[in-house]
Amino acid sequence: MSRPAHQRPAYHKINKDLFVLTYGALVAQLCKDYEKDEDVNQYLDKMGYGIGTRLVEDFLARSCVGRCHSYSEITDIIAQVAFKMYLGITPSVTCNNSSRNEFSLILDKNPLVEFVEELPAGRSSLCYCNLLCGIIRGALEMVHLAADVTFLQDRLKGDSVTEIGITFLKKREEKKYRRKK
Amino acid sequence: EISAWGSLVARRERNLRQLYPTGTSKVYGYVTNSKVKFVMVVDSSNTALRDNEIRSMFRKLHNSYTDVMCNPFYTPGDRIQSRAFDNMVTSMMIQVC
């Protein structure tokens, strides 16, 4: 099967249910392996980090986004391009502080939790979709941006919305401005 | 009783069958191709319920049951404690009673 070298292979559709069930099986198994919610959350984040560092290459190759000039632009691209591309949803973006380095993604729908009605008893601090936080964190790190990514609100825990918070940690070096001195 | 189920399963359709017409109530059974059985007991005084309505009720039950099975935290064989399942059953019962 030959194709032009510069083209990424086209997406082949698979059944979303298989993906959602696989994710559920992953979380359920982690819950059996680790008693504490914090441990499960931590391992989900670690796994997500491993995915994100790799996925970002695929994302940049497929989306051909240009260079971003602000954290707000980056967050918009995560919400409108990346989430759309990989999960089929478009969370809305809000900025949480005046120094414009803290943002929130509000997820209206979340395909990963389609069959989970509520967290099981004794698992009230489980961040079921923590894999997503790790993915975002890993992807940003591969493009030299350090960020803290956590769930601020979660419908599964009884909150009214599901909200992922992204806090960009270091100011990006803007070498081209230093030359002016 | 076992032979009644057996003949249901042997038919390739997931058919419904009236299991015991008794004096006070009618019992309907529905078996899936995964051998999961649903049983519905209907009061004899309810003559309005037709076969195709019963069949669609069983189908709704089957669909909701499938959603319950897809919950990664649900172990097959456990008692069903899903709110969505209970809501579906309640709304079905309200419709026919």
Boltz contact constraints between the chains, C-beta under 6 A:
constraints:
  - contact:
      token1: [A, 24]
      token2: [B, 72]
      max_distance: 6.0
  - contact:
      token1: [A, 25]
      token2: [B, 72]
      max_distance: 6.0
  - contact:
      token1: [A, 28]
      token2: [B, 72]
      max_distance: 6.0
  - contact:
      token1: [A, 28]
      token2: [B, 73]
      max_distance: 6.0
  - contact:
      token1: [A, 115]
      token2: [B, 70]
      max_distance: 6.0
  - contact:
      token1: [A, 115]
      token2: [B, 71]
      max_distance: 6.0
  - contact:
      token1: [A, 116]
      token2: [B, 71]
      max_distance: 6.0
  - contact:
      token1: [A, 117]
      token2: [B, 82]
      max_distance: 6.0
  - contact:
      token1: [A, 117]
      token2: [B, 83]
      max_distance: 6.0
  - contact:
      token1: [A, 120]
      token2: [B, 73]
      max_distance: 6.0
